Structure formats: structure tokens, C-alpha cells
Amino acid sequence: EDSSFTMSGGLIDNAPIDSKYLFVEENGGAVYISSGTATMSGGTIQNCSKINGKDIPYGGAYYIKGGAYTMTGGTVRNCTAANGGAVSISGGDFTMTGGTIDSNTATNEGGAAYVTGGNVIVGTENCTNTKCLTVSNNTAVNGGAFAVAGSTPIMYCGAFSGNVASNHGGAVYVSGEGGFLMHNGIIDGGLDSNGNPKKEWIVSPPARIAATPVEARTMKFFATF
């Protein structure tokens, strides 16, 4: 029988000093999902970072390789991984309709999320609230907010703001077999590591990208290429 995890409040804090929680030994600093369901509607996960002094390989807070994860509220912040500072998705279903992913760090790709597979949905279809969720102030080398190397995440609403990439994609970086489809919401373009606006908010050779902005006021294109 598949297991389940539900977080509606409280705190998971893996602060390195005097932590009462054991550090993960592989991927997913707080939660590892291979089947079953996980839901976060409230509470905070924070400060998930190191394994014996080394970065978590994938998913500072969450690692999703199967099953289904839904985030409707709560906060994931100040987590660190090599890829996917907050979450890494290689399979299963990831749906974010509310909550905040803030101030996470990837030392490689995807400050907030690193996507190589699975089904990824941000917001809800026909959503009219562009700020129903927030992905902000995350940092990475490529993809300050999202780095996508497989699958095609769909963004229906929400706001990506203040994310930073030192190389490519201040907000979203797409490569390989990845794609990114935006129907609505706000992506501010992100910043580079010097705090300057990142001109190329998505870098994508040879990826598939599409945008159908309704209230995406800062979109730089309306095309598929």
C-alpha cells in the first residue's frame, strides 16, 4: 500500500547547529517521494543543506521520483542542493497551487526546482490571480527559479521574482529535451549575480518554449521556437 505524507503546519528545520533532525544521506533533505502522495498546505521547511559537509545532490527539501506531491500553502526556504535548491523532480506529479518557495540555492541548476521528468504544474487552469503563489529570491548557476532538462512544466499563474542566475536564465533555464509553457502569471526576468536584470530570462537551445501571456506583463516574447 502506498504511503502518504501531509504537512499542514509546524516546522522542519535542519539548521546545522544543534539540529534535532538527522541529515538525509542521499536526495531530498526533508522528504523523499517514490510513490504514494505528499501534501503541503502549511508550515515551513527550512535550512536543509549538507550531507557530511557536501551538498545534497538533488532536492534540498523534496526529491520526487514517483507518486504525487501537491503544495497548496506553506513555505520552503533557505535549503541548498547541487540541483534543485528546494525540490528536484525526476518522475511522478508535482503540482504547486499556493505557498512560497523562497531563498533557496542550487550550486549547479535550479535554485527553486530542477526538473528532469514527471508532470509539473504551477498554478491552476483558468486562474485569474497572478500572485496565487510565489517563487522568489532563489539562486543558481543556471535557472535561478526553475531549470528544466526534461518534461515541459506548465505555468498557469503565480509570480517568479527576484531570482538570480550567475550564468543563464535568471528565472527559467531550459535545455536538452525540456520545455516550458506559460499561460499566465508574472516572470520578472530574474537577475544576474551582480544584481542587474537578466536579459535572457529563458535560454533554450534546442528546447521547446511557448508563451500565451494573458497578464504576464513582463514577458519578452509571444512565440514558440
N, C-alpha and C positions, 0 to 999 in steps of 0.2 A: 504494500500500500504506500502511495506517495505521501511524503511528509509535508508539513506546512509551517510557515513562519509568519507571524503577524506582529507588527510594531505600531502601536497607536500612541505611544508616549514614552517617557523615560529617556535614558541616556546610555549609549555605548561609547565609552571613552577609553581609547588605548594610549593615553598620554604616556610617554616613555618613563616618566619619573613617578615612582610609587603607584604604578598601574596595578589594579586588582584583576585585570584581564590578561590572559595569556596571549602572546602574539601568534598569529597564523603562521604556519610553516610552509605554505605554498602560495595559492592565489586567494583573493578575497579577504581583505583584512578583518571584516566583521562577519560577512555572510557569504557562503558558497552554495550555489544552487545548481544541481544537476538534474533534478526532476521535482515534481510537486509544485507548490505555489508559495510565493512570498509576497507580503503586502506591507507597505509602509504608509501610514496615514498621519503619523505624528511622531514626536520625539526627535532626537538628534543622534547621529553617528558622527564621531569626530576623532581626529588625531590617530587614525590608523596609518602606520607608515612602514616600519622597518622589520626585517627578519634577521636577527643576529647582525645588525648594522648594515644590512643590504636592503635595497628597495624591494618591495613586493613586486613580483614580475607583472601580474595582471590584476587590476581591480583593487584600488586602495581600500574601499569599503565593501563592494559587492563584486563577485565573479559569477557570471551567469552562463552556463554551458547547456542548459536544458530547462524544462519546466517553464514557469511563468512568473514574472515579477511585475508588480504594479505599485507605482508611487503616486499617491494622491495628496500627500502632505508631508510635513516633517522637513528636516534639514540634514544634508550630508556635507560636512565641511572639514577643511584642514587635513585631508587624507592625501597620501602620496603613494604612487606606484610607478614602475617603469613605463607601463602603458595603461591608460585609464586611471587617472588620479582618484576618481570616485568609483567608477564602475567599468568593468570590461565585459563585453557581450560577445560570445562566440557561437551561441545557439539559443534555442528557446524564444520566449517572447518577453520583451521589455516595453512597458508602457508607462509613460510619465504624464499625468494629467494635472498635477499640482505639486507644491513643495518647492524646495530650493536646493540647488547644488552649487556651493559657493567656496571659493578659495582653496580648491584642491590643486594638486600638482602632479604632472607626469614628467618624468625626466627624459622621456622619449616622445610618445604621441598620445594625444587625447587628454587634455587637462581634466575635463569632466568625464568623458566617456570615450572608450576605444571599442570600435565595432568591427568584427570580422565575420559575423554571421548572425543568424536569427532574424526575428522580426522586431523592428524598433519603431515605436510610435511616440511622438511628442505632441501632447495636446489631444483634443477630441475633434472629430469631423464636424464641420459647420460651427465651430467655436467662434464667438464674437469677441471674446476677451483676450486681447493680445498679450496680456500680462498675467495669465492664469497660473503661470509657473515661471521660475527664474533660474537661469544658468549663468552665473556671474563670477568674475574675478578669478577664473581658473587659468592656469599657466601650463605650457608645454613647449617643446621644441617645434612640433608640427601639430596644428589643431588646438588652439587654446581652449575651446569648448569641446568639440567633437572631432575625432579622427576616424575616418571610415575607410577600411580596406576591403570590405566585403559586405554584402547586403545593401539595401537602399533605405535608410531611415526616412520616415515621413514626418514632417513638422506641420501641424495644423494650427497651433497658436503657441504663445509663450514669448519670452524675451531672453535673448542671449546678449549680455552686455559686459563690458569691461574685461573680457577675456584676452589673454596675451599669448602670442607665439613668438619665439625668438627667431624662427626660420620662416615657415609658411603657414598661412591660414590662421589669422588672429582669432577667428571664430570657428570656422569649419575647414578641415583639410580632408580631401577625398583623393584616393589613389587606387591603383590596381583595378579590382573588379567592383569597387564600391560605387555608390551613387548617393544623391541627396535630393529629396523632393520637398519643396517648401510651398505650402498652400497659403499660409497666413502667419502672422506673428511679426516679431521685430528682431533683426540681427544687425547689430551696430557696426559690424566690420571688424571689431576687435582692435587690439593694439600690438605694436611690436615691443620688444624688451626695453626700449628707450622711452616708452610711453607715447609714441607717435601713432596716429591712425594707420592701420594696416591696409594698404591699397588693395591688395588681393585677399579678399575675405574668404574666398574658396580657391584652392589650387587643385587641379583635377586631371592632369594627363595620365591615362586616357579615359577618365571616368565619365559616368553619365550624371548630368546635373540638370535639374529642371526647377523653375520657379514660377508660381502662379500667384503673385502677390495681390492681396486684397487691401490689407492695411500694413503691408511690410514697407514702411516709409523709407527705409534706408537701403533697400535692395539696389544693387548696382546693375542688374540685368533682368531681362524677361525673355528667357530663351532656353533651349535645350541644345547642348553641344558636347 
